[in-house]
Amino acid sequence: MQKVRTREASLVLIVMLAILGTGVIKWGLSPQTPVLLVLGLLTIWAKIRGFSWQAINDGIKSGIETGIIPIFIFILVGALISVWIAAGIIPTLMLVGFKMISVNWFIPSVFVVCALVGTAVGSAFTVMSTVGIAFFGMGMTMGINPALVAGAIISGAVFGDKCSPLSESTNLSAAVVDADLFDHIRNLMWSTLPAFVGALILFAIFGAGDAQNADISKIQHTESVLQAHFATGWWVLIPIILMFVCAWRRVPAVPTLFINIGVSVGLIWLEHPATSVQHLAKIIETGYVAHTGNLEVDQLLSRGGIASMMTTVSLIVVTLSLGGVLVHLGLINQVMEPIARVLNSDGKLILAVVLSAMGANLLIGEQFLSVILPGKAFKATFKKAGLANVALSRALEDGGTVINYLVPWGVAATFAANTFHVATLDYLPFAFFSLLSPVFSILSGFTGIGLKRSKASSNQTQP
């Protein structure tokens, strides 16, 4: 196979990033089209340089092969979300969260509740555009700084998105590095929990004050709507308990999700015996559609289904194809070799991943690509350094997923700014969770606390 010089490989990657950044940031395109364009141009370059069609095809195949199981997990997650809503599991978790709202500690309690709801639904965007808007309105009636309220909502939503097994970004981070989903989530806690605690303390400090004029009637009305239209009670938490039991017993993600879907379907039939097989199949395939008469509740709980995951699946397929070609043609290795020689410690390696993911966010403005591209680039280097795959996936989340909310031209930040009509640079100083996550991730790299090594490396270091 042809050998590409480091300078040429670097130039190809720079041009690729420029095209992706222009398409996503300047023209506002969804990432699939720019990625396909780059893949097409890369194919033309490869043929000009003398690579065979077989080499290009092998690169696409090798890239997609690593994502087959994760793609199947995405499909199962789509089905799980819809049956969790139909069974009353997610509405029950929302009710628990609403009970935790404290008027006198509004800002920290909003952060906690958004984190809980985000973990339940697995989507930061959904949290921000539904319960987030309700909390934002409450904050305005109290006269609280809008940027602070937005920062608390966004921080909680991002925490929930990051920790949820239903989250697309969390599943993607594990998938890119071939890590088990639940191993990835457990390992995330080493940076995520300290960032959560730090953010909670800061929100308590900045949000301290009198809030006696708060109007919580909107939240109370939402609670009554949920109780009237969904089965809520302790029994609907059985699937969540099963999720934790399976994680504790280290059951892989696929059987865990199948078990959970099966139990949730059983709950639906127990609660609504008249539910037909056809209707249940429709919920699983196209998602649950809420008809409560309350626009915000219907917007929050009309989601899920296999079809809802197809856009994400298409992005993963084309991006993994691009990554596979870059790796198979040797472009990634050529660029990484001189960099890897400088990264002679675990701390420097973690720092490089976090900064690379941040850089991808700044150049491209798309959180999925900020995870996929550095993930592909650093995977071999982490293996050579004896670090576990989950060490890489955590660094990708801490530098990629959460930072997109702080980049004014980023997809996530644009959504948040438009949702609350608060400029990104205004709420950025108060998005404490996103600001702290990479800090604790880098500290973990340099101190070794919570930094997981591969089993082969651990065995070699034993006397």
GICOR-V349647 format. One record per backbone hydrogen bond with DSSP energy under -0.5 kcal/mol. CO is the residue of the C=O (numbers start at 1). NH is the residue of the N-H. If there is no record, write none. Layout:
CO&NH  CO&NH
This chain:
2&4  5&9  6&10  7&11  8&12  9&13  10&14  11&15  12&16  13&17  14&18  15&19  16&20  17&21  18&22  19&23  20&24  21&25  21&26  22&26  22&27  23&29  30&33  30&34  31&35  32&36  33&37  34&38  35&39  36&40  37&41  38&42  39&43  40&44  41&45  42&46  43&47  44&48  45&49  46&51  47&50  52&56  53&57  54&58  55&59  56&60  57&61  58&62  59&63  60&64  61&65  62&66  64&67  65&68  67&71  68&72  69&73  70&74  71&75  72&76  73&77  74&78  75&79  76&80  77&81  78&82  78&305  79&83  80&84  81&85  82&86  83&87  84&89  84&90  85&88  88&92  89&93  90&94  91&95  92&96  93&97  94&98  95&99  96&100  97&100  98&101  103&106  105&109  106&110  107&111  108&112  109&113  110&114  111&115  112&116  113&117  114&118  115&119  116&120  117&121  118&122  122&168  123&127  124&128  125&129  126&130  127&130  127&132  130&134  131&135  132&136  133&137  134&138  135&139  136&140  137&141  138&142  139&143  139&144  140&143  145&148  145&149  146&150  147&151  148&152  149&153  150&154  151&155  152&156  153&157  154&158  155&159  156&160  157&161  158&162  159&163  160&164  164&167  167&171  168&172  169&173  170&174  171&175  172&176  173&177  174&179  175&178  180&184  181&185  182&186  183&187  184&188  185&189  186&189  187&190  188&191  188&192  189&193  189&194  191&195  192&196  193&197  194&198  195&199  196&200  197&201  198&202  199&203  200&204  201&205  202&206  203&207  205&208  211&214  214&216  216&220  217&221  218&222  219&223  220&224  221&225  222&226  223&227  224&228  225&229  226&230  230&232  233&236  234&237  235&238  237&241  238&242  239&243  240&244  241&245  242&246  243&247  244&248  245&249  246&251  247&250  252&256  253&257  254&258  255&259  256&260  257&261  258&262  259&263  260&264  261&265  262&266  263&267  264&268  265&269  266&270  267&271  268&272  272&275  276&280  277&281  278&282  279&283  280&284  281&285  282&286  282&287  283&287  284&306  285&307  288&290  288&303  293&295  294&298  295&299  296&300  297&301  298&302  301&303  303&288  305&308  306&309  307&310  309&313  310&314  311&315  312&316  313&317  314&318  315&319  316&320  317&321  318&322  319&323  320&324  321&325  322&326  323&327  324&328  325&329  326&331  326&332  327&330  330&334  331&335  332&336  333&337  334&338  335&339  336&340  337&341  338&342  339&342  339&343  342&344  345&349  346&350  347&351  348&352  349&353  350&354  351&355  352&356  353&357  354&358  355&359  356&360  357&361  358&362  359&363  360&364  360&365  361&365  365&411  366&370  367&371  368&371  368&372  369&373  371&375  372&376  373&377  374&378  375&379  378&382  379&383  380&384  381&385  382&386  382&387  383&386  386&454  388&391  388&392  389&393  390&394  391&395  392&396  393&397  394&398  395&399  396&400  396&401  397&402  400&404  402&405  403&406  403&407  404&407  404&413  406&408  407&410  410&414  411&415  412&416  413&417  414&418  415&419  416&420  417&421  417&422  423&426  423&427  424&428  427&430  427&431  428&431  430&432  431&435  432&436  433&437  434&438  436&440  437&441  438&442  439&443  440&444  441&445  442&446  443&447  444&448  448&451  450&452  452&388  454&458  455&459  456&460  457&461  458&462  459&462
